[in-house]
Amino acid sequence: MARTGYQLLSPSPWPISAAAAVMGLCATLLIFCGEGVSWIFWGSLSVSFSLFIFVLCNWWSDVVKESTYLGEWSSYVVRTYAWGFRFFIISEAFFFAGLLGSFVFYGVGESSIHGVGFWPPRGIKPLVPWKMALLNTAILVGSSATANWALKFVQAHNTLNFDMEVKKSEIKRFNKSGKKLTGGTVDTYYYQDRAVVAFIVTIILGVSFTFLQALEYYWASFSFGDGIYGSTFYLLTGFHGLHVVIGTIF
C-alpha cells in the first residue's frame, strides 16, 4: 500500500459466494418463467436470497472494518469508491430509463394504430393513478426527505466531533439543542438522537411503501403474463420496489 497508495486485499470468500447467490437468483427467475410459482421456486428463492443477504452483510462488515478500525483506506481508495458509486447511480438511471422507455414506446406504438391498437390493451383494467399509486408516491417523497434530514444531522454530528478546525460561527450555526456552549463545545448527542429518529421514520416509510405496493399487486386485475403491458408494468415497478426493499434492509 505504501508503494501504490491502494489497499492490498487479503483472500476473501465473499466474491465467489456472491456469484453463487446471484446464479441461484437467476436460476430462480428461470424456474418462475418455466414452471411458475412452485415449491422448487420458493426453495430456490429462499436459499439464494438468504445466501445473498448473508454475503452482503459480512462483506460490508469487512469493508467497514478495513476502512475504520484497520485504517487501510487511503485517499486514493476513497476516491475510487466515490467514483464507483457515481457510475453505479448512472447505470441505475440508464436501467430505469430503458424500462420506462419500453413502456412508453409500446404504448405510443399501440395507440398510433387507429381502430386496431389500444393502450392499455383490451381486457386489461389499469390501476387508478390517483389512489394507491399517488399515496405511494407521497410516501416515497417523504422517505427521501427524512433520509436527507438524517444525513444532515449525521454531517453536523461528525463535523462537531471530528473536525478539529471548526470555526465558532459553525458551532453557533449547528447549536440548535438549546444547551449552552461550554468552553467552545456543543452537545452533539442532540444531532445523534435526531439522526436515529429520522432513520427510524425512513425505515417505517420504506416498509409502508413495500406493503402498499404488495397490496396493489394483489388487487391488480392483470398479471405478469398478460401481454406487453403486464410484463413491462411489473418489471418497472417490481425492480423499483426491489430497490426500496434493499434500501430499507441496509
C-alpha positions, 0 to 999 in steps of 0.5 A: 500500500505504501508503494501504490497508495491502494489497499492490498486485499487479503483472500476473501470468500465473499466474491465467489459466494456472491456469484453463487447467490446471484446464479441461484437468483437467476436460476430462480427467475428461470424456474418462475418463467418455466414452471411458475410459482412452485415449491422448487421456486420458493426453495430456490428463492429462499436459499439464494436470497438468504445466501445473498443477504448473508454475503452482503452483510459480512462483506460490508462488515469487512469493508467497514472494518478495513476502512475504520478500525484497520485504517487501510483506506487511503485517499486514493481508495476513497476516491475510487469508491466515490467514483464507483458509486457515481457510475453505479447511480448512472447505470441505475438511471440508464436501467430505469430509463430503458424500462420506462422507455419500453413502456412508453414506446409500446404504448405510443406504438399501440395507440398510433394504430387507429381502430386496431391498437389500444393502450392499455390493451383490451381486457386489461383494467389499469390501476387508478393513478390517483389512489394507491399509486399517488399515496405511494408516491407521497410516501416515497417523497417523504422517505427521501426527505427524512433520509436527507434530514438524517444525513444532515444531522449525521454531517453536523454530528461528525463535523462537531466531533471530528473536525478539529478546525471548526470555526465558532460561527459553525458551532453557533450555526449547528447549536440548535439543542438549546444547551449552552456552549461550554468552553467552545463545545456543543452537545452533539448527542442532540444531532445523534438522537435526531439522526436515529429518529429520522432513520427510524421514520425512513425505515417505517416509510420504506416498509409502508411503501413495500406493503402498499405496493404488495397490496396493489399487486394483489388487487391488480386485475392483470398479471405478469403474463398478460401481454406487453403491458403486464410484463413491462408494468411489473418489471418497472415497478417490481425492480423499483420496489426491489430497490426500496426493499434493499434500501430499507434492509441496509 
